[in-house]
Amino acid sequence: MRSYATRHAGDGQTKLLIDPGHNRTQLGGPDAPLSPQESVPAVVDVLEAQAGAPGLRFLDLHGETVPW
């Protein structure tokens, strides 16, 4: 993603990587602390809040920056 963002740095597009948290899915397992019903609306809120902001960011489901 960093490579893509570098190649397209001047396009003014929003580029986001989102960490949705540890979810109760087949991959996350039954003991994960979040359900998809909890995390998906939070991820949508982050996407809506970041719409139109150019550049690349890696955010969690609360809109906080995730360290690379």
C-alpha positions, 0 to 999 in steps of 0.5 A: 500500500505504501508503494501504491500511495507513493506512485499515486501521491498527487491524485488527492484520493483518500487511501486508508488501511483499517484494522477492524480489531479482533472479531469473532469470525472463523478466522478470529475465533469464538473468544475474540472480544468484538462481534462484526456487528460491533466493529463494522459500524465503527469502521464505516464511521471511520471511513465516512470521517476520513472521506476526502482527506488525501493521503495514506493512513493506517487507522483502527476502528476508533479512528486512531493511528496504528503504528506502522 
